[in-house]
Amino acid sequence: MNFTDDQIADIGEEIIRVLKTVYDPEIPVDIYELGLIYDVQISEEADVKIIMTLTSPNCPVAESLPQEVKDKAAEVENVKSVDLELTFEPTWNKDMMSEEAKFELGML
């Protein structure tokens, strides 16, 4: 089944909403506002590809956090499948955080 552009946009918004419920355990800000989600791609069939990074390759949740992201995105209504790509290019840095995240962490 192919979804309309509006339906795909709705799926995308819902994925972002659930990703904002996932937190890096060492930083009290969600991974979306931290800038750890580089891209969310959704096909017409609602196959989802998420490209994300971690604050560092040695992050204590390097194995569990990507799985949590994948699981949460897969729970979104109409999502057919989720492919998660973990990358360290470009390397994450604090400039990738949203203004909200920087404010929350006292960096503004």
C-alpha positions as CSV (number, residue, x, y, z in Angstrom):
1,M,0.0,0.0,0.0
2,N,1.3,3.4,-0.9
3,F,0.7,6.3,1.4
4,T,0.0,9.9,0.3
5,D,2.5,12.7,1.0
6,D,0.2,13.9,3.9
7,Q,0.1,10.4,5.4
8,I,3.9,10.1,5.2
9,A,4.2,13.6,6.8
10,D,1.9,12.4,9.6
11,I,4.0,9.3,10.1
12,G,7.1,11.4,10.2
13,E,5.7,13.7,12.8
14,E,4.6,10.8,15.0
15,I,8.1,9.2,14.7
16,I,9.7,12.5,15.8
17,R,7.2,12.6,18.7
18,V,8.2,9.2,19.9
19,L,11.9,9.9,19.4
20,K,11.5,12.8,21.8
21,T,10.6,10.3,24.5
22,V,14.0,8.7,24.2
23,Y,16.7,10.1,26.5
24,D,20.5,9.7,26.6
25,P,20.9,8.4,30.2
26,E,23.8,10.9,30.9
27,I,22.1,14.0,29.6
28,P,18.6,15.1,30.7
29,V,17.5,16.0,27.1
30,D,15.8,13.8,24.5
31,I,17.9,12.5,21.7
32,Y,16.0,14.5,19.0
33,E,16.8,17.8,20.7
34,L,20.4,16.7,21.3
35,G,20.8,16.4,17.6
36,L,21.5,12.6,17.6
37,I,18.9,11.9,14.9
38,Y,20.5,13.0,11.6
39,D,17.7,11.9,9.3
40,V,14.4,10.1,9.1
41,Q,13.4,8.9,5.7
42,I,10.0,7.3,4.9
43,S,9.2,5.6,1.7
44,E,5.7,5.5,0.0
45,E,5.2,2.1,1.6
46,A,6.0,3.4,5.1
47,D,9.4,1.7,5.3
48,V,11.4,4.0,7.6
49,K,15.2,4.6,7.7
50,I,16.6,6.4,10.6
51,I,20.2,7.7,10.6
52,M,21.5,8.5,14.0
53,T,24.6,8.9,16.0
54,L,25.7,8.8,19.7
55,T,27.4,11.4,21.8
56,S,30.5,9.2,21.5
57,P,31.4,5.7,20.2
58,N,32.1,4.7,23.8
59,C,28.6,5.8,25.0
60,P,27.4,3.3,27.7
61,V,24.1,2.8,25.8
62,A,25.8,2.2,22.4
63,E,23.9,-1.1,22.0
64,S,20.6,-0.4,23.8
65,L,19.9,3.2,22.6
66,P,19.7,2.4,18.9
67,Q,17.5,-0.6,19.6
68,E,15.2,1.6,21.7
69,V,15.0,4.1,18.9
70,K,14.2,1.3,16.4
71,D,11.6,-0.3,18.6
72,K,9.8,3.1,19.3
73,A,9.7,4.0,15.7
74,A,8.3,0.6,14.8
75,E,5.4,1.1,17.2
76,V,4.2,4.1,15.2
77,E,0.9,3.3,13.4
78,N,1.3,2.4,9.7
79,V,5.1,2.0,9.9
80,K,6.0,-1.2,7.9
81,S,9.6,-1.6,8.8
82,V,12.5,0.3,10.5
83,D,16.1,0.3,9.3
84,L,18.4,2.1,11.7
85,E,21.9,3.2,10.6
86,L,24.3,4.2,13.3
87,T,27.0,6.6,12.0
88,F,29.8,8.6,13.5
89,E,30.2,10.8,10.4
90,P,29.9,13.7,11.0
91,T,31.0,13.3,14.6
92,W,28.3,14.7,17.0
93,N,29.2,17.9,18.8
94,K,27.2,20.2,21.1
95,D,26.6,22.6,18.2
96,M,24.1,20.0,16.9
97,M,21.8,20.5,19.8
98,S,18.7,22.5,19.5
99,E,18.4,25.9,21.2
100,E,16.0,24.2,23.6
101,A,18.5,21.6,24.5
102,K,21.3,24.1,25.0
103,F,19.0,26.2,27.2
104,E,18.0,23.1,29.3
105,L,21.7,22.3,29.9
106,G,22.6,25.9,30.8
107,M,24.7,26.5,27.6
108,L,22.8,29.7,26.5
